[in-house]
């Protein structure tokens, strides 16, 4: 992160210009209009994490409510994706439950879906518990990460509730006791988890830039006929995503806000992600 901060304006022009919509919800909405015109739904995320004060949480909730209002007013094909700490889970379980419920109910009235993202592994159990408090709301979904060894058990449990799951590889890391240590292991687990989802889930999202996984999922869905969405981060493999969206349900993750350094760092720290980002600059 020190390197990114030291890059200053140059880093912001590169990262915020292509991979992050910009500092305001208006910037995210502008990108959303473009993607919608090309048949792609947007998953809008306000950058910020590890919020440990009620003041910061309330500010985050206000931003998301404004985003929901704009999405509804402009009738955009868009959802929001929130982190558990953004709704107060690090303040207290009670705060997290109260603010998450408030936001889900507010979005439901506006017919907007709410995804619950995952943060570090130590928060997974509480995040799933938080999600299950509103499992009967039809406008909710949850992110599960294939780098964690526990994810098979979590998906089996969530499938019994009919949960809408977005499967990602994960941009965090952890000890070998609970996390896979290599990208190959994480990818192999992604395939295993995807197989479970095709057998046990009715609707879900395959969120990856790995075209081998996507092509495998397309073949599997030819057999299983599930409600599958394919999702990517904004700015990476855009041409591939545009082509995929011509005959499949696709989404793009559109982050905005000024707290972009940690988001960017997690995606730059691995060589595989760096290669993806560099190659995408030439699209």
N, C-alpha and C positions, 0 to 999 in steps of 0.2 A: 504493500500500500504506500510505503514511503516513496518508492520509485514513481508510482502513478501521481502522487501529489506533487512530486518534484517536476513532473512533466508540465504541470500547470495548464495554461490555456491551450497548448498543443494537444494534450491528452483530451481535454474537454471537447475540442473541435472534432477530433477523430471519433471518440467514443460516444459523446452525446449526440453528435451529428448523424451517426449511422445506427448505433446499437441502443441508444437511449433517445427517446423522442425529444426531450428538452426539459426545462425546469418547471413548466406549467401544464395543467390539465389541457389547456388550449393546444399545446404542442402535441399531446397524445391524441387529441380528437382530430387534429389535422391529419396525422398519420392514419388514423382509423378510417377516415373518409376515403383515403386512397386505397387502403386494403379492401374495404367494403366494395368499392367499385370493381375490384378484381376478384370478387367472390370469396373473400377471406374474412372470417370473424376475428375480432381483436380481444385479447385478454389484457386488460389495462391494470398496471400495478404502480402504486405510488411508492417510490424508493424510500426505504427507512426500515430499520430493524433494531432489535435489542432496546426497545423503548421501555424505560423503567420508571417513568413519571406519569402521573395522571394527566398533567398538562400536555405532554407530547402525544399521549394516546388520544385525547380529545381533539387535538389538532388533526391527527391522522384520520379520525372518524369523520370530521367535518370535510376534509378533502375528498374522502371516498363518497360521502353523501352528495357533494357537489358533482363529482364525476357521474354518479348514478342519475342525477337530475339532467345533466347534459345528454347522456346516452339516451334517456327516455324522451327528452324533448325533441332531439334530432332523429329519433327512431333509428339509431345506429345498431348494427349487428355487433354488439360488444358485451363483454362481461368484465367483472372486476376480480382481481386476485389479491387477497390480503395475507399478511403474515400474522401468526398468532400473537407476536409481541406488539403488533400495531393495534390490536384490540385490547391490550392490557393483560395478557396472560403472564407477563413477567412482574406485573404489579401485584396481582393475586388471582387465584382461580376464579373468585367471585367476580372480579372486574372483567376478566376475559370473557366469562360466560355472559355477563350483562351486556357488554358492548358488542360482542359477536351476534347475540340474539337481536339486539337493536338494529344492527346493520343488515342482517339477513332479512328481517321483517320489512325494513325500509325499502330494500331492493326488490322484495317480492311484490310490494305495492306498485312498483314501477316496472315490473316484469323484467328485471335484470338478474342474471345469475351471479353467484358469489363463490369463487374458489378460495379454499383455505390452503395456502402454501405451507411447506415445511421449512423449518430452520434447523439448527443443530440437533444432533441425534438425542441429546438429553431431554429435548422437549417433545419427542415424538408421541409418547404415551399421553401426555396432557393435551397435545394437539388433536389426537384422535378422539379423546374424551370430549373435548370442546366441540368437535365436529358432530359427534353423536347427539349432542344436546338439541341439535336442529335437524336431525336426520329425516324427519317427516316433512321438512320443507323441500319442495321440489326444485328449488332454485339454488341448490348447494352442490359442491363438489370438493374433493380433497386430493392433494398431491402426495404421491408415494414415491420413495427414492430406491432405486435398485442397488445402490452401493451398500445398503444396510441389510444385514443377514436376517433381521426380523421381518422384513417386508413381505415375505411369503405368508407368514402367519397373519399379518395385518390385512393383507388383501383378502384372504379367506374369510376373515371376520367381517370386513366391510362389505364383501359380496353378499353375505347373508342379509344385510340390511338394504341391499339394492343400491349401494352408494355409487355415485358417479366419480370415477377415479381417473386422475391424470398421472400417468406413469412417466417418470424422468429418471435419468441416471443419477443425478445429484451432484451439486457443486461444492459439497462439504467433504470432510475427511474425518477419520476416527481410528481408534485402535483396532487391531486385528481381532479383538475379542468380540466386537459387534459389527465391524465394517470390513468389506472386502478391500484389499490393499492395492490391487492392480486394476487398470482399466479393462483388461481382458476378463477378469473375474466379474466385474460389475456388468459388463456387456453380456456375459453368459447368464448371469442372474436375470438380466432384463428379459432375455428370451424365455426363461423359465416362468417369470412372472406374467409375461404377455400371454403365454400359453394358458395359464390359469384364468386370466381375465377373459380370454375368448371362450373358455368353457363355463365360467361361473358368473360373468357379468353381462348385463344387458347393454349398457352403454359405458364408454370409457374413451380416454384420449391417449394416443401414443405420441408422446412428446420427445422427439429426438431429431438430431441432424444426421444420424447414421442411416444412410439410404439402404443399407443391407437389411436393417431392421424394418424399415418402412416397406420395402418390397416383400419381405416375409409376411408382414402383417396384411398387406393387400391380398396375397395369395390365401392366407388363412381366412380372411373375411369372405373370400369367394365361397368358402365352404360353410362358415358359421353364420354369415349374414347378420352381424351385430351392428349396433349404432356406434360406429367408430369415427373419431375425429383425429386428424394428424396435426400436430402443433410444432412450431419452431420459434426460436427467438428472432426478434426483428433484426434485420441486417445480415443474417447468415443464410446462405443457400436460397436467396430470394427467388432466383429464376426457377429453381427446382420446385419451390413451394407454389409459385404461380402456375406451373404446369400441372402439379398434383391437384390443385384446387379446381381444375377444369372438370374433373370427374369424381372428386372426393370432398368430404366435409373437412375444411382446414381452418386452423386458427394460428394467429401469430401473437406472441407475448410482447406487449408494448409497455416498457417501463418509462416513467417520467419522474422528475424531481431533482433536487440539488444534491441529495446524498447518494451520488453515483459511484464513489470510489470503491467501496466494499463490494458492490455488485460487480463492477468491472474486474476487480482483483480476482474474485473467485473464478471468473471465466477466462482470465488470462494466465492463471498460474499453471495450467496443464498444457503440455506441448500439443496435445491433440486439439484442444480448443484454440490455441494460438494458430495452428495450421488452418483451421476452419476460418478464423477471423481474417487472416492474411489473404487466403484464397478468395474470400467474399469481397474483399476490396476491389477485385478485378472484374466483378460481375457487372 
